[in-house]
């Protein structure tokens, strides 16, 4: 069973719910000072029960978390409803004539679903319900923790003696004024305390969140739970991202036959208005234009990069300052730089297929998907050695393998402009001067297994471990 809000925003995305039907089950949840009524909708698709929690707070323009003005102010309310409903769904929904019952494994994603683990421990197990259930927390980005003022604890529908599990105190320097005590509740903290197992989306990120630099104030707590903390790299949708059949690219290719890759590059150069130069290295960046993605390093490095005979294309949106900079750089370096402000799935596929090198100078990257897509398309990644980037990109060593070379790209550290430029220049030199070596790099990239089938085996192992250990009890 998958449980999610029934998001309706008045766009074509609402068509995702076209085959969802009302399960005719309405329940009242105790939280936020009274009874909140929700309804369940259901769809059985490809062997999975998809359950959607319906409430007016999920029906509004914007994305699931906010709109152009920022995050929605009632997100704590919206996701508290989701968590209470998710705990009730296995008990009250007769899907296929039967309820799922109490012996469940809850896989909760980030702070938005994190209250599920706390509810199991505080609201259900003390009364003999879900005594054999387990919960596993999956952290995709520790920077988002669901922190709200301490006074909101009473809204969560938890017993008063459970405040300590969610208690959060901001350090003095982070408080807004002299009378600010810094007291808050942190839902992700509560989930870390009460979950039976904790997963992150890469091994590298599992380690980083236990450090002062990457722990966002939760590093000591996560270190104390290191014995139940595991990192598993995300998989990718190999049918959607397949250069041998991709509907978004003009020419198809594979590791066995790379000729279509050259044609994709020519097609991309034509589309971008670049001179058609097959031997000119084409570098790409796809991602949000913000501080996390290291966009400032690219900004500082472009003048020096543009002195070389290369082409650079960027696709993304975000900080208006960097959007304006991309437009300006395009006018300054007309034959060498293109900045595509916005996002387009077809264009992202064509950039991934047509570029020779993908640059990802992220400050932190829990997993990262663009480097996985790039490798599947024979586009060699140059990445900052952090989180999932360090896990998935093997640094190229030309002297390994009896001189044949090994590796799938270049990683660099520390995160500085000069260090990034050195890695890029090494990649460019290899592309220009060592064609057979570059072809070997491309083939090794394309032969890597980053499928969900591989990740699923590791998930099943964690599920087994969770079932062996006793559930969390305060």
N, C-alpha and C positions, 0 to 999 in steps of 0.2 A: 504494500500500500504506500502510495506517495500522497502526502497531504500538503496542500498549498492554498493560499488565498485565491479566490475567484476574482482576479483583477480585471476590471472593465474600465477602459480609458477613452472609449468613443472613437477608436481608430480601427484600422484593419486587423490589428492584433486581437481584437475581440472575437475574430473568426476562429481562434484556437479553441473556443468553447462551443463551437457549433454543434458538436455531437455529445455534449455534456447534458445530462438530464437531472432533474430535481429528485433527490433520493427520498423525498417526503419524510425527512427526519429533522425536526427542529428541537434544539435544546437551549436551556438557559444556563449561562455561566456566571459564577459569582466572582466578580472582580470590578475594580474601578467604582466602588461604592454602591453596588447594586447588581441586579440581574441584567445580563446582556444576552439577547437572543441571537443565535446564529442558525443558519441552515446549511445542510450538506448537499453538494452536487456530486455526481459520480460519472465516470466513464471507464469502461473496461477496454483497454487497448494493448495489443501485443503481449497479452499475458499478465498485464499489470493493472491493479485497481488504482485509478487516479481519483483522489477525493479532493474536492475544492470547498473551502470554507467560505460561506457567503455572508457578507455584512455590508451595509452602506459605506463604511469607511474604506472599503477596497474599490469603490466605484468612483473614480475621479481622473481627470487628465493628468498626464505625467508618467513617470516610470514607477516601478514598485515602491521606491523609497523617497521620491521627491519630484520636483519639477524645476523649471528654469529659475525659480526663486530659492531653491535649496531643498534640504530635507524637510519632509512633512513634520509639523510640530506634534502630531499625535501618533508618531510611529511606535512609541512605547505601548499605547493602547492597542494599536492594530496588531502588533506581534504578540502581545499578551493574550489577546483573543485567539490568535492562531495556535499558540502553545496549549492553552486550555482545551481547545477543540481537538487538537492532535492527540491529546491524552484520552479524550472521551471517544474518539472515532472507533478504535478497535473494540470498545465495549458496547457501543450502541448501534453501529451500522450493520445490518444483516445483508452483507454483500454475497450474492449467490445463495441466499437463504440462511447463512451462518455469519456470526460475528467472528472477528479474528481472535477475540478472547484476551486473556491477561498475559499469556506467555509470549511476550513480544520483545523484539530488539528494536529500539528507537535509534535511528541515525539522524542526529540533529546538526543542522548546518549553521554555524556562526551564531552571533548573539540573537539573531531574529528568532531562532528556534531553541535557543539555549535554556529558556525557562522550563522546557520539557523535563530536562534532567533534574532540576530543582523540584518541580512539582511531583515527580515520581518519588523522590526521597522525602519530601515534606508533607504532601497531601494524600498520597495513596498508600505507600508501604506501611506507614504506622497503623493503618487500619486493615492490613491484610490484603490489599489490592495491589496487583503488579509486584508481588513479592518475588517472583521468579523472572521479572522483566529486567532488561539491561539497557543502558543508554551509552552511545558512543558519540562524542562531540567531534565534528570536523571543522577545523579552523582554516579558512581560506585567506583571511587577512586580519591579523591581530590588531591592526590599527583601529578597527571598528569594533567597539565593545558594548554599545548600548548603555551608556552612562547617563543617568538622570539625577535630579536632586533627591536627597535622602527622603524628603517628605513624600515622594511618590511610591515608596515601598508599600504603603498601605493599599495601593491600587492593584497590586500584583496578585492578590488572592492567596497569599502565603500566610502561615501561622506567624505571629509576631516574634516568636523565639528563633526564627530563621533569618532575621535581619543580618546577623554576623556573616552568613554565607555570601551575602551580596554586598556587604559594607565596603565602601571605597572612600579613601580620604586623599584628596589632592595635596601635593606638597605645597609648602608656603608660597613658593615662587609662582605657582600656577593659579593662585586664588585671585579673585577679582578686586577685593578691597580688604581693608584692615579687619572688618568684622566678619568676613567670610571664613567659616570654619572648615571649608573644603569637603564637607561630608556629602556623600553621594551613594547611589546604588549602582552596581556594575553587573549587568546580567551575564556577560561573558565570564566574569570572575566566578559567579555562582555556578555556571555550567562546568567550569574547570574543576571546581571543588567537588561537585556531585556526580559527574559522569564516570562511568566505569572504565572507559578507555578514551583516549584522545588521539585524534589523527590530524596531521597536516598534509598539505598537497605536494610535499617533497621531503626527502631526508634532510637536505640542507636547511630547509626552513624549520624543521623540527628542532634542529640544533640552534638556529639563530634566535628563536623566540625564548630560549633559556638564557640569553645573554642580555646584559644591560642595554646594549645598542639596539637590539631587535625585539626586546620583550615588552616595550610600552608599559612599563610599570608592573607587569605580571610575570617577569622573568623568575623571581624567587619562587612564586607559587608553582609555575610550570616546572622548574627544576626539582621541586619537591615531589612532583608527579612523573618524573622522568621514566620510571619503570613501566608506566602505562602509556607512554607517548611514542607514537610511531609516525614516520613519514612515508607516504606513498605517492609517487608521481602520478598526476592525472593522465588519463588517456585522451586520445583525439578520435574524432569521428572519421574513420578511414574511408568510408564511402563518400562523404562530403568533400574530404580533402584527399583526392587521388589524381595525380597528374596524368594517369592513363585514361581517365574518363571524365575529368572535370568539365562541366558544361559552361563554366565561365571563362575558359581559356581557349584560344584559337587553335592551338596545336597540342597534341597529346604526346607523352613520352613516358619512359620508365627507366629504371636502373640499367636494364639490358639494352635500351636504345635511347640515347640522349639527344638525338638530332632535333626533336621537337622543342627541347629547351632553348636552343639557339633561335629557333623561329619565334618562340614566345618572347624572347628578348627583343628581337627586331620589331615584333608587333607592338610591344610596350613602348619602345622608343618612338615609333610612329604615332601612337596614341598620345604620348606626352609632348610631341613636337620636338623631340631631341634629334640631332643628327644621327643617321643610321651608322653606327660604328661597332661592329661585332666584337672587336678586340678591346673596346673601352670598358673598364669595369663599371658596372651599374650597381649602386648601393641603394638599399631601401630601408625605410623606417616606417613601421605601422604601429600606432598606439596613441594613447591619450597624451595631450600636450600639457603635462604637469610635472611637478618637481620629482615625484616618485620615479618617473620614466627617464630621468636624466636628460630632459630636453634642453636644459640650460647648457650642458656640456656640448651638445650638438650645435647649439647657437654660437658658442664661443669658438668651436672648431671649424665651422664652415669656411671662414675667410682663408684659413690655411689649406683646407682640403681643396678648395676651388682653384688653388694654384696648380694643382695636378690635373692630368688629363683623365678625368673621370666624370661620371654623371650620378646625380643623387636625387631620389624621389622620396617625399614624405607624405604619409596619409594619416590624418588625425585631426581632432578638435579638442578644445579645452580652454586653457588660459588665453583670453583675448589678446594679450601682449604677444604670445608666441604665434597665434594665428596671424596677426598683423605682420610679425617678423617674417613668417613663411611667404606671405604675399610680396613683401618687399624684396626678400632674397631672390624670389623668382624673377623679378624685374631686373635685379642687379646681375644675376648670372643666367642669362636667358638660354644659353646652350648647354648648361650644366646642372641646373637646379629646378625642380618642380615641387611646389607645396600644395597638396590637395587638401583644403580645409573641409572637414566633415568626415563622414564615414560611409563607405559603400562596400557591401559584401563582394559583388563581382570585381570591383577594382582591387580589393585586398587580395583576391585570388590571382588576378593578373600581375600585380606587383610581386607577389610571392613566387610566381612561376617565372617572371621575366627578369628578375634581378639576379646578380651573381652573388651578392653579399647582403645579409640582413644585419643591421646594427641594433643592439638592445643594451643601452648603457643604464639600465634601471638601478636605482639606489637600493631597492629591495624588490624581490620578485618571488612571492611564495611558491609559485610553480612556473608560470609563463606558458603560453600556448604558441605564440608566434614563432618562437625558435623551433618548436616541434613541427609546425606546418612547414617552415622553411626547409628543414632537413628532409622532410618527406618529398619536397619538390626540388631537391638538389641545390638549394640556395644555402651557401655556407654562412653560419652565424658567427658574428663577433659580439661577445657579450661580457658584461661585468660579472665577475665571479661571485655571484650571490644566489642564495636560495635554490630554486629549481633550475636556474640557468647554469649554475655550477654543476648540478647533478646530471644534467642532460647533455651538455656540450663538453665533449672530451677534447682537451687542448691538443692541438696538432703538434706532433713531434716528428720531424722529417727523418730522424736517425733511428727511430724504432722499427721493429719488424725487419731486421737485417737490412736496413737502409731503404726499405720500401715506404716507410712512414706509416704512422697511425694517428687517429684522431678524427674529429668531425668539425673542427672550427677553432676559434681562438677565444680564450677567456683572458680578461685583464683585471688587475687589482694593484694598487688602490684605485678608487674612482676619481681620477683626475683627467683633465683634458689631454695632457701629454701622454698619459698611459693609454688612453683610448686611441689617440692618434698613432701611437707606436704599433698597437695591435692591428689597426686598420691598414697601416702602411705595409706591415708584414703580409697581411692577407692580399693586398693589392699586388705586391711584388711576386708572391707565389702565383697568383692568377696570371700575371704577365709573362713570367720567366720560366715557369715550370708547369706546362700544360698537362703533362701526364700525371703529375702529382695532384693537380687541381681536379682532374677527372676522377682520380682515386678518392679524393675528399668527397666529391659529389656522390659517388656510388655508396661510400660508407654511410653518408648521411641518409640516403634513401633506403638503406637496408636496416636501419635501426627499428626496433619494435617498441612503439609508443602507443599501442592499442589499448583499449579499455579491457580487452580480454586478459592482458598481462596484469593490469592494475587490479582487476576483479579477483584474481587468484590471491593477491596479497590482502585484499579486503576480507576475503573469506577466512584467511588465517587469523586476522584480528577478531572477527566475529567468534571464532572458535575459542580464542583466548578469553574473550569477554564472558563466554558462557561457562568457562571453567572457574573463574574467580567468583567469589560471593559478591552480590550487588552492594552498592554503596548504602551504608546505614550510618546516620549521625550518632 
